Amino acid sequence: MIDLTIHEKQLKKTIKRCKERNIILPTFAQMKNPELIPEHIREELGSIGLWDIHPRNLFRITWKNEPVARGGDFHGANFIELPSEITGVKARIIALVGKWFPTGAHKVGATYGCIAPRLITGQFDPTSQKAVWPSTGNYCRGGAFNSALLACESIAILPEEMSKERFEWLSKVAGEVIATPGCESNVKEIFDKCWELRKTRGDDIMIFNQFDEFGNYLWHYDVTGNAILEIMNNVMSEGDNFAGIVLSSGSAGTLGSGVFLKEKFPTLKMVAAEALQCPTLLYNGFGGHRIEGIGDKHIPWIHNVRETDMVIDVDDEATIRMLRLFNEEVGHEYLSKQGVNENIIRQLDLLGVSSIGNLIGAIKFAKYYELTEKDIVTTIFTDSMELYGSRIRELREQRGKYSHDNAVQDYEMMNNVTIDNMLELDYYAKKRIHNLKYYTWIEQQAKDLDELNAQWYDHREYWASIHRMAPKIDALINAFNDRVLK
């Protein structure tokens, strides 16, 4: 759970550090509704770049940043609706856009949800401890960025096969970067490295593991969930049906937003997507894949399995082919000839690899339930092509120059996505998935068996107790800021 026990002696030191570094913390309420941010902070942001290492950029941890690289203000949540010429389905597919967060990915929000409670309670010492961010990609980038803004040292851990751009950026921001063996599927190797650091560095570090940190889940439940709710309230007409939300499981943080939305739309289906090449949820399977940023081979501790209605597996080859179609000039020319609006084509670089995986999952969901123009499916475009330029160059080297024939074949594939490798979850299918947590979290990571059972058998109160924590955290943040500004 999220521990809000106050450690006053350390808290005083942390407040002193923030006073010296002019660090003020945003609340969950301000991240949901940036109009609550004080005017003088908004004025300061007018001269600050979106990715600048500046403490005021903590207030840009929101889905509602103006989509500019420097000096932007705030507006409604950033989203894009993809037309049927792209998706091949009648249903409306709407996606939140993560590019306009600092670092170009929403993981700065998840990491803030993890570290802020430890700061405002005095559980984490930014003057002497290093924040450790184990990750399959963007989470460690978000953690390193927030650590820099909060004037503390960081250690980023990620698989060695992640994109070159990630490592290059981290080398300039994180104090230390550790590459673990394998690809995004190799999560246990990341966990093993964390145990090694616990033994060798002891109290000098604090580990913020996205797969078991409920601050990750809570941030998405409260902030991402409300962003999608606002969009739905604006785009839905009378008679429309909000049919489903499709999200890659990864750390299961974003699935928290689906839990929030199911409370508002009782017929909504929450769908967990994963790579077919590592079918953990679908077949209790294993393997490696190329959908960067989603970790597998285990069920995250923070995955609310009881609220998950379907599993969809996505072939990573489809994501790679769509990556080229969406980002090669020949692909753009062909899409234009198929009637895709030029404005949409210009925005296709908003989709990184896992974003394309989410899109394919949403298409499969719409086809499975034979959805119509009155149905809406949502997903999240986690990051953009800013982090994958090297992947396009590698594909050109491996497969040759992208041709008109390639575009024809890839567009046809996209419009003929099939409904294979999907599973509607009944009670026992959900329990099968939940039970997989035992092997990772009880046997390997020393979690409590009673808590595992509470997640399942007392699930309503267990998860509701987490959902109620955002206002409590906000009250502590406000008290913290008051002492910093004294």
Sequence and secondary structure as in RCSB ss.txt:
>XXXX:A:sequence
MIDLTIHEKQLKKTIKRCKERNIILPTFAQMKNPELIPEHIREELGSIGLWDIHPRNLFRITWKNEPVARGGDFH
GANFIELPSEITGVKARIIALVGKWFPTGAHKVGATYGCIAPRLITGQFDPTSQKAVWPSTGNYCRGGAFNSALL
ACESIAILPEEMSKERFEWLSKVAGEVIATPGCESNVKEIFDKCWELRKTRGDDIMIFNQFDEFGNYLWHYDVTG
NAILEIMNNVMSEGDNFAGIVLSSGSAGTLGSGVFLKEKFPTLKMVAAEALQCPTLLYNGFGGHRIEGIGDKHIP
WIHNVRETDMVIDVDDEATIRMLRLFNEEVGHEYLSKQGVNENIIRQLDLLGVSSIGNLIGAIKFAKYYELTEKD
IVTTIFTDSMELYGSRIRELREQRGKYSHDNAVQDYEMMNNVTIDNMLELDYYAKKRIHNLKYYTWIEQQAKDLD
ELNAQWYDHREYWASIHRMAPKIDALINAFNDRVLK
>XXXX:A:secstr
       HHHHHHHHHHHHHHT     HHHHH GGGS HHHHHHHTTSBTT   GGGGGG STTB SSSBS  B 
S  EEEE HHHH SSSEEEEEE TTSGGGBTHHHHHHHHHHHHHHTT S TTT EEEEE SSHHHHHHHHHHHHT
T EEEEEEETTS HHHHHHHHHHSSEEEEESSSTT HHHHHHHHHHHHHHHGGGEEE  TTT HHHHHHIIIIIH
HHHHHHHHHH  TT EEEEEEEE TTSSTHHHHHHHHHHSTT EEEEEEETTS HHHHS     S TT   SS  
TT  GGG  EEEEE HHHHHHHHHHHHSHHHHHHHHHTT  HHHHHTGGG  HHHHHHHHHHHHHHHHTT  TTE
EEEEEE B GGG HHHHHHHHHHH S  HHHHHHHHHHHHT    SEEE  HHHHHHHHHTHIIIIIIIT   HH
HHHHHHHTHHHHHHHHHTHHHHHHHHHHHHHHHHH 
